[in-house]
């Protein structure tokens, strides 16, 4: 009789514990926004979208970096603007409520379902010099910082994109 009571008590406790479990959502889960953003000019996913820029051939270190962000047209939404751009090693900067320390100071207007961000390697290196100071850009290497974007849609909702890598070819 005592053995049966112990087994039933154990079964009740195990059932109660399993029933009380819920899936936790946190930074390591795949929580995706309702409107997904793609990098339409990506050449690879490593695992983040990667765009390329040519290795600058002049001493001025100038080559163009172009990142085209797009949303699916079937969502009924359009991109109003790129509100913030950050070049960083983590999401911390783009998620901050601050107004300083961003790659650009003014929003970049969008039209329709896509928007293009353009900069140069010279502008990037002015803001984020390579270390040591004698270092230069080399072929088949990524820029040390990834680009993060905060998009504002026509309905006022905001989306933080995946980080975008830049590969120097």
C-alpha positions in Angstrom: 0.0 0.0 0.0 2.8 2.5 0.9 4.6 1.6 -2.3 1.5 2.4 -4.4 1.0 5.7 -2.6 4.7 6.6 -3.3 4.4 5.7 -7.0 1.1 7.7 -7.4 2.6 10.7 -5.6 5.6 10.6 -7.8 3.4 10.4 -10.9 1.3 13.3 -9.8 4.4 15.5 -9.1 6.0 14.6 -12.5 2.7 15.4 -14.3 2.4 18.7 -12.5 6.0 19.6 -13.3 5.6 18.8 -17.0 2.3 20.6 -17.3 3.8 23.8 -15.8 6.6 24.0 -18.4 6.4 26.7 -21.1 8.7 27.5 -24.0 10.9 30.3 -23.0 11.6 33.1 -25.5 15.0 34.7 -25.2 18.0 35.9 -27.1 18.9 32.4 -28.3 15.5 31.6 -29.9 14.5 32.3 -33.4 12.0 35.0 -32.9 11.4 36.6 -36.3 9.6 39.8 -37.1 6.2 39.7 -38.8 7.8 41.4 -41.8 11.0 39.8 -42.8 13.9 41.8 -44.3 16.3 40.4 -46.8 19.6 41.7 -48.2 18.8 41.4 -51.9 22.4 42.0 -53.1 24.0 39.4 -50.7 26.6 37.1 -52.3 26.7 34.6 -49.4 25.3 33.8 -46.0 28.0 33.0 -43.5 25.6 32.7 -41.5 24.7 36.4 -41.8 24.0 38.0 -45.2 27.3 39.1 -46.8 27.9 41.8 -49.5 31.1 42.4 -51.3 33.2 45.4 -52.2 36.3 45.5 -54.4 39.7 45.9 -52.8 40.6 49.6 -53.2 43.4 50.0 -55.7 44.3 53.5 -54.9 46.0 54.9 -51.8 42.8 56.7 -51.0 41.2 53.4 -50.0 38.0 54.2 -51.8 35.6 51.5 -53.0 31.8 51.5 -52.7 29.8 49.4 -50.2 26.2 49.0 -51.2 23.6 47.2 -49.1 20.1 46.8 -50.5 17.4 45.9 -47.9 14.0 44.6 -49.1 10.8 43.3 -47.7 8.2 41.0 -49.3 5.7 43.0 -51.3 2.8 40.7 -50.3 2.9 42.0 -46.7 1.2 45.2 -47.7 3.9 47.3 -46.0 6.5 49.6 -47.4 9.8 50.9 -46.1 9.5 54.5 -44.9 13.2 54.9 -44.0 16.4 53.4 -42.5 16.1 55.2 -39.2 19.5 54.2 -37.8 22.7 52.5 -39.1 25.3 51.1 -36.8 28.6 49.5 -37.5 29.4 47.3 -34.6 30.3 43.9 -33.3 27.0 43.4 -31.6 23.3 44.5 -31.6 23.9 46.7 -28.5 24.4 50.0 -30.5 21.4 49.6 -32.8 19.1 48.7 -29.9 20.1 51.6 -27.8 17.8 54.6 -27.3 20.7 57.0 -27.7 21.1 59.4 -30.6 24.9 59.5 -31.0 27.5 56.9 -32.1 25.7 55.8 -35.2 27.2 55.4 -38.7 24.9 58.0 -40.2 23.2 60.9 -38.4 20.2 61.3 -40.7 17.6 58.8 -41.7 17.8 57.4 -45.3 14.5 57.6 -47.1 13.0 54.4 -48.6 10.5 54.0 -51.3 8.3 50.9 -51.8 9.6 47.6 -50.6 13.4 48.3 -50.8 16.0 50.8 -49.6 19.7 51.1 -50.5 22.4 52.1 -48.1 25.7 53.2 -49.8 29.0 54.2 -48.2 32.7 53.9 -49.0 35.6 52.0 -47.5 37.2 55.4 -46.9 34.3 56.6 -44.8 34.2 53.3 -42.9 38.0 53.5 -42.2 37.7 57.1 -41.1 35.1 56.1 -38.4 36.7 52.8 -37.6 40.4 52.7 -38.3 42.1 49.4 -38.6 44.4 48.3 -35.8 47.4 48.5 -35.8 47.6 51.8 -37.6 49.8 50.2 -40.3 47.2 47.7 -41.2 45.5 47.9 -44.6 42.5 46.3 -46.3 43.4 42.9 -47.8 41.5 40.7 -50.3 39.2 38.0 -49.1 38.8 39.5 -45.6 35.7 40.9 -43.9 35.5 44.4 -42.4 35.8 44.0 -38.6 32.4 45.5 -37.9 29.1 44.4 -39.2 26.3 46.8 -40.3 23.1 46.8 -38.3 19.9 48.7 -39.5 16.8 49.9 -37.8 14.0 50.1 -40.5 10.8 52.0 -40.0 7.9 50.8 -42.0 4.9 52.9 -43.3 2.8 52.0 -40.3 5.4 53.2 -37.8 6.6 49.7 -36.8 10.3 49.2 -36.5 12.5 46.2 -37.4 16.1 45.6 -36.5 17.7 43.6 -39.3 20.2 40.8 -39.2 23.8 41.9 -39.2 25.3 42.4 -42.6 28.9 41.5 -43.3 31.1 43.2 -45.9 33.7 41.0 -47.7 36.6 42.8 -49.4 37.3 41.0 -52.7 
